[in-house]
């Protein structure tokens, strides 16, 4: 078992690497990079200022990893190593110096020139192979006491220790680390939190500009929430600050508010805000888990009844109805049931109508996600049950005099559940991450809708990150399905050795 799990994890990691690399390569080589400016309001305002526009374009491209960029000042500092007399002016002498720098620098560096000022800048196109290497190289971030190197704070104390913090209680805290709280506990799911190992999937752009992708997906939404917070200075007040999110900020950059909250000289004053509504990840998980419960709660009993009354009116009617629903396009299914259920039960047809604070906002998306899966579950479970009813062990049970109910409960149902539980993790994942259409129809602020929105506005970083997350969950869901199969039926072994050892 251990060897099987280890090898499956290795194969899963390899599959994840190949899938993500393929998606990354396609997005960053085949999607025109200028599309990222289509929804950028700042870009549209720069049509009359070509120099500012060029600088903005290069800055964004550098931030997104397309190029390396030296603006006028940075290029001058680099060229001074060749000729200290160089200036930023657009003279012929300076042009010759910069061209000499370009030739000596090599490695793809090209000197360009601004349209109005005639000053110079330099860019270097980063090869896709280097960008992929940097993506994986920066993917996993490990926090440690030497992580922060701040020349403006040379006396920064460095440690990692357990202490009773005045703001959050007992926790593992650090100094010299990026995060103040490395391990802590609170009442928020999953209750135990750590910042020793985090993931870096890049910065979102143009939507949610300059915010880390994972922060976009995991932070709350809507209006900020005021809670009572005790600061290290001992002051307690109502604020939207999330005290658990403290990260390093140079004391030289601290403002009066930071000093009042955290004290003079405190290096961990950068914080995030709390929001009243759940994050995209939480929203998708809520409707996804409810939806899968609805799907199996309806699909399994229905499939069992269809098999029990095989070829009778109930089975024929159910099979015809389910076949029709399976053939019905998802768009028609969702709109028809949204209209019917919305009218019958007076439910909102879009999420923003009532918002996250009203449970009714989650009802229709959850029910429709569940109903979309019912036909497949019922049809397949019926087939599993019928196959088992004609098997040798069932015929032997009948010969022993067991009733059909006993055979169904103690033999058929248990064995029919084996292929079902294999697909449960994948089904859960599918409704959490694959509800792109349903979330779009209901304007539901979840991860599925975010993928569609990101593709529309060419938010390439977000598309790659979501693809990576979905692929990782999909691959490991398959492994979890195999393990669940052995729990349902211990006779199943996941090894090739005799005796299952």
HUDA-V91264 format. One record per residue. N is the residue number from 1. RES is the residue in one small letter. PHI is phi in radians with two decimals (none if undefined). Layout:
# HUDA-V91264
N/RES/PHI ; N/RES/PHI
This chain:
# HUDA-V91264
1/x/none ; 2/x/-1.10 ; 3/x/-1.13 ; 4/x/-1.07 ; 5/x/-1.08 ; 6/x/-1.08 ; 7/x/-1.18 ; 8/x/-1.13 ; 9/x/-1.12 ; 10/x/-1.09 ; 11/x/-1.14 ; 12/x/-1.13 ; 13/x/-1.11 ; 14/x/-1.12 ; 15/x/-1.09 ; 16/x/-1.08 ; 17/x/-1.08 ; 18/x/-1.16 ; 19/x/-1.11 ; 20/x/-1.14 ; 21/x/-1.09 ; 22/x/-1.11 ; 23/x/-1.10 ; 24/x/-1.04 ; 25/x/-1.13 ; 26/x/-1.09 ; 27/x/-1.12 ; 28/x/-1.57 ; 29/x/-2.06 ; 30/x/-1.86 ; 31/x/-1.51 ; 32/x/-0.97 ; 33/x/-1.16 ; 34/x/-1.22 ; 35/x/-1.12 ; 36/x/-1.18 ; 37/x/-1.63 ; 38/x/-1.05 ; 39/x/-1.93 ; 40/x/-1.70 ; 41/x/-1.13 ; 42/x/-1.17 ; 43/x/-1.08 ; 44/x/-1.15 ; 45/x/-1.48 ; 46/x/-1.79 ; 47/x/-1.08 ; 48/x/-1.58 ; 49/x/-2.24 ; 50/x/-1.06 ; 51/x/-1.15 ; 52/x/-1.11 ; 53/x/-1.12 ; 54/x/-1.09 ; 55/x/-1.11 ; 56/x/-1.13 ; 57/x/-1.03 ; 58/x/-1.15 ; 59/x/-1.14 ; 60/x/-1.16 ; 61/x/-1.04 ; 62/x/-1.17 ; 63/x/-1.10 ; 64/x/-1.48 ; 65/x/1.56 ; 66/x/-1.31 ; 67/x/-2.43 ; 68/x/-1.78 ; 69/x/-2.42 ; 70/x/-2.01 ; 71/x/-1.31 ; 72/x/-0.99 ; 73/x/-1.17 ; 74/x/-1.16 ; 75/x/-1.16 ; 76/x/-1.05 ; 77/x/-1.09 ; 78/x/-1.23 ; 79/x/-1.32 ; 80/x/-1.10 ; 81/x/-1.22 ; 82/x/-1.61 ; 83/x/-2.59 ; 84/x/-1.21 ; 85/x/-1.48 ; 86/x/-1.14 ; 87/x/-2.24 ; 88/x/-1.55 ; 89/x/-1.14 ; 90/x/-1.51 ; 91/x/-1.57 ; 92/x/-1.14 ; 93/x/-1.10 ; 94/x/-1.13 ; 95/x/-1.06 ; 96/x/-1.12 ; 97/x/-1.14 ; 98/x/-1.19 ; 99/x/-1.18 ; 100/x/-1.16 ; 101/x/-1.05 ; 102/x/-1.06 ; 103/x/-1.18 ; 104/x/-1.29 ; 105/x/-1.19 ; 106/x/1.03 ; 107/x/0.98 ; 108/x/1.57 ; 109/x/-1.27 ; 110/x/-2.29 ; 111/x/-1.52 ; 112/x/-2.01 ; 113/x/-2.44 ; 114/x/-1.24 ; 115/x/-1.22 ; 116/x/-1.50 ; 117/x/-1.35 ; 118/x/1.12 ; 119/x/-1.31 ; 120/x/-1.93 ; 121/x/-2.59 ; 122/x/-2.43 ; 123/x/-2.33 ; 124/x/-2.41 ; 125/x/-1.25 ; 126/x/-1.54 ; 127/x/-1.06 ; 128/x/-1.07 ; 129/x/-1.12 ; 130/x/-1.17 ; 131/x/-1.19 ; 132/x/-1.13 ; 133/x/-1.06 ; 134/x/-1.20 ; 135/x/-1.06 ; 136/x/-1.27 ; 137/x/-1.16 ; 138/x/-1.74 ; 139/x/-1.11 ; 140/x/-1.80 ; 141/x/-1.91 ; 142/x/-1.92 ; 143/x/-1.52 ; 144/x/-2.66 ; 145/x/-1.26 ; 146/x/-1.87 ; 147/x/-1.17 ; 148/x/-1.56 ; 149/x/-2.16 ; 150/x/-2.06 ; 151/x/-1.03 ; 152/x/-1.43 ; 153/x/-2.38 ; 154/x/-1.18 ; 155/x/-1.67 ; 156/x/-1.02 ; 157/x/-1.22 ; 158/x/-2.20 ; 159/x/-2.92 ; 160/x/-2.36 ; 161/x/-2.72 ; 162/x/-1.64 ; 163/x/-2.66 ; 164/x/-1.55 ; 165/x/-1.22 ; 166/x/-1.13 ; 167/x/-1.60 ; 168/x/-2.22 ; 169/x/1.57 ; 170/x/-1.13 ; 171/x/-2.90 ; 172/x/-1.63 ; 173/x/-2.02 ; 174/x/-2.38 ; 175/x/-2.44 ; 176/x/1.62 ; 177/x/-1.54 ; 178/x/-1.29 ; 179/x/-1.75 ; 180/x/-1.28 ; 181/x/-1.83 ; 182/x/-1.61 ; 183/x/-2.62 ; 184/x/-2.68 ; 185/x/-2.25 ; 186/x/-2.72 ; 187/x/-1.51 ; 188/x/-1.61 ; 189/x/-1.01 ; 190/x/-1.58 ; 191/x/1.32 ; 192/x/-1.91 ; 193/x/-2.23 ; 194/x/-2.46 ; 195/x/-2.21 ; 196/x/-1.11 ; 197/x/-2.16 ; 198/x/-2.29 ; 199/x/-1.97 ; 200/x/-2.10 ; 201/x/-1.96 ; 202/x/1.72 ; 203/x/-1.93 ; 204/x/-1.28 ; 205/x/-2.93 ; 206/x/-1.51 ; 207/x/-1.33 ; 208/x/0.88 ; 209/x/-0.99 ; 210/x/1.19 ; 211/x/-1.91 ; 212/x/-0.99 ; 213/x/-0.99 ; 214/x/-1.14 ; 215/x/-1.18 ; 216/x/-1.05 ; 217/x/-1.36 ; 218/x/-1.88 ; 219/x/-1.40 ; 220/x/-1.15 ; 221/x/-2.31 ; 222/x/1.43 ; 223/x/-1.35 ; 224/x/-1.24 ; 225/x/-1.85 ; 226/x/-1.58 ; 227/x/-2.35 ; 228/x/-1.48 ; 229/x/-2.18 ; 230/x/-1.75 ; 231/x/-1.58 ; 232/x/-0.98 ; 233/x/-1.31 ; 234/x/1.65 ; 235/x/-1.36 ; 236/x/-2.02 ; 237/x/-2.71 ; 238/x/-1.40 ; 239/x/-2.71 ; 240/x/-1.63 ; 241/x/-1.18 ; 242/x/-1.58 ; 243/x/-1.13 ; 244/x/-1.24 ; 245/x/-1.62 ; 246/x/-1.01 ; 247/x/-2.28 ; 248/x/-1.19 ; 249/x/-2.53 ; 250/x/-0.95 ; 251/x/-0.96 ; 252/x/-1.19 ; 253/x/-1.73 ; 254/x/-1.20 ; 255/x/-1.73 ; 256/x/-1.10 ; 257/x/-1.15 ; 258/x/-1.05 ; 259/x/-1.17 ; 260/x/-1.21 ; 261/x/-1.40 ; 262/x/-1.96 ; 263/x/1.71 ; 264/x/-1.13 ; 265/x/1.50 ; 266/x/-1.16 ; 267/x/-1.66 ; 268/x/-2.16 ; 269/x/-1.97 ; 270/x/-1.38 ; 271/x/-2.38 ; 272/x/-1.90 ; 273/x/-1.76 ; 274/x/-1.61 ; 275/x/-2.16 ; 276/x/-1.34 ; 277/x/-1.78 ; 278/x/-1.13 ; 279/x/-1.29 ; 280/x/-1.04 ; 281/x/-1.09 ; 282/x/-1.15 ; 283/x/-1.03 ; 284/x/-1.11 ; 285/x/-1.17 ; 286/x/-1.06 ; 287/x/-1.23 ; 288/x/-1.18 ; 289/x/-1.20 ; 290/x/-1.11 ; 291/x/-1.07 ; 292/x/-1.24 ; 293/x/-1.10 ; 294/x/-1.11 ; 295/x/-1.06 ; 296/x/-1.33 ; 297/x/-1.12 ; 298/x/-1.63 ; 299/x/-1.16 ; 300/x/-1.19 ; 301/x/-1.06 ; 302/x/-1.13 ; 303/x/-1.10 ; 304/x/-1.12 ; 305/x/-1.13 ; 306/x/-1.10 ; 307/x/-1.23 ; 308/x/-1.13 ; 309/x/-1.84 ; 310/x/-0.91 ; 311/x/1.14 ; 312/x/-1.69 ; 313/x/-1.04 ; 314/x/-1.12 ; 315/x/-1.11 ; 316/x/-1.14 ; 317/x/-1.16 ; 318/x/-1.16 ; 319/x/-1.08 ; 320/x/-1.13 ; 321/x/-1.14 ; 322/x/-1.16 ; 323/x/-1.12 ; 324/x/-1.11 ; 325/x/-1.15 ; 326/x/-1.19 ; 327/x/-1.38 ; 328/x/-1.20 ; 329/x/-0.98 ; 330/x/-0.99 ; 331/x/-1.11 ; 332/x/-1.21 ; 333/x/-0.99 ; 334/x/-1.14 ; 335/x/-1.19 ; 336/x/-1.13 ; 337/x/-1.26 ; 338/x/-1.12 ; 339/x/-1.17 ; 340/x/-1.14 ; 341/x/-1.17 ; 342/x/-1.10 ; 343/x/-1.24 ; 344/x/-1.16 ; 345/x/-1.96 ; 346/x/0.97 ; 347/x/-1.79 ; 348/x/-1.19 ; 349/x/-1.57 ; 350/x/-2.43 ; 351/x/-1.10 ; 352/x/-1.11 ; 353/x/-1.01 ; 354/x/-2.07 ; 355/x/1.48 ; 356/x/-1.23 ; 357/x/-1.33 ; 358/x/-1.82 ; 359/x/-1.00 ; 360/x/-1.13 ; 361/x/-1.14 ; 362/x/-1.63 ; 363/x/-1.16 ; 364/x/-1.09 ; 365/x/-1.02 ; 366/x/-1.15 ; 367/x/-1.09 ; 368/x/-1.19 ; 369/x/-1.08 ; 370/x/-1.17 ; 371/x/-1.12 ; 372/x/-1.10 ; 373/x/-1.64 ; 374/x/-1.02 ; 375/x/-0.97 ; 376/x/-1.11 ; 377/x/-1.09 ; 378/x/-1.13 ; 379/x/-1.11 ; 380/x/-1.20 ; 381/x/-1.17 ; 382/x/-1.01 ; 383/x/-1.13 ; 384/x/-1.05 ; 385/x/-1.13 ; 386/x/-1.13 ; 387/x/-1.10 ; 388/x/-1.30 ; 389/x/-1.14 ; 390/x/-1.76 ; 391/x/-1.42 ; 392/x/-1.12 ; 393/x/-1.20 ; 394/x/-1.29 ; 395/x/-1.11 ; 396/x/-1.16 ; 397/x/-1.14 ; 398/x/-1.14 ; 399/x/-1.12 ; 400/x/-1.35 ; 401/x/1.69 ; 402/x/-1.24 ; 403/x/-1.31 ; 404/x/-1.10 ; 405/x/-1.14 ; 406/x/-1.12 ; 407/x/-1.10 ; 408/x/-1.13 ; 409/x/-1.30 ; 410/x/-1.70 ; 411/x/-2.22 ; 412/x/-1.20 ; 413/x/-1.07 ; 414/x/-1.07 ; 415/x/-1.26 ; 416/x/-1.21 ; 417/x/-1.28 ; 418/x/-1.03 ; 419/x/-1.19 ; 420/x/-1.23 ; 421/x/-1.16 ; 422/x/-1.06 ; 423/x/-1.58 ; 424/x/-1.09 ; 425/x/-1.02 ; 426/x/-1.16 ; 427/x/-1.15 ; 428/x/-1.04 ; 429/x/-1.09 ; 430/x/-1.05 ; 431/x/-1.34 ; 432/x/-1.39 ; 433/x/-1.78 ; 434/x/-1.75 ; 435/x/-1.48 ; 436/x/-1.12 ; 437/x/-1.23 ; 438/x/-1.05 ; 439/x/-1.15 ; 440/x/-1.18 ; 441/x/-1.08 ; 442/x/-1.59 ; 443/x/0.90 ; 444/x/-1.51 ; 445/x/-1.37 ; 446/x/-2.21 ; 447/x/-1.20 ; 448/x/-1.10 ; 449/x/-1.14 ; 450/x/-1.10 ; 451/x/-1.11 ; 452/x/-1.07 ; 453/x/-1.07 ; 454/x/-1.19 ; 455/x/-1.14 ; 456/x/-1.08 ; 457/x/-1.76 ; 458/x/1.05 ; 459/x/-1.41 ; 460/x/-1.08 ; 461/x/-1.07 ; 462/x/-1.17 ; 463/x/-1.09 ; 464/x/-1.10 ; 465/x/-1.11 ; 466/x/-1.15 ; 467/x/-1.09 ; 468/x/-1.11 ; 469/x/-1.12 ; 470/x/-1.11 ; 471/x/-1.14 ; 472/x/-1.09 ; 473/x/-1.15 ; 474/x/-1.12 ; 475/x/-1.14 ; 476/x/-1.36 ; 477/x/-1.14 ; 478/x/-1.11 ; 479/x/-1.13 ; 480/x/-1.10 ; 481/x/-1.08 ; 482/x/-1.09 ; 483/x/-1.19 ; 484/x/-1.11 ; 485/x/-1.08 ; 486/x/-1.27 ; 487/x/-1.25 ; 488/x/-1.18 ; 489/x/-2.29 ; 490/x/-1.07 ; 491/x/-1.21 ; 492/x/-1.38 ; 493/x/-1.98 ; 494/x/-1.77 ; 495/x/-2.21 ; 496/x/-1.71 ; 497/x/-1.33 ; 498/x/-1.14 ; 499/x/1.40 ; 500/x/1.27 ; 501/x/-1.51
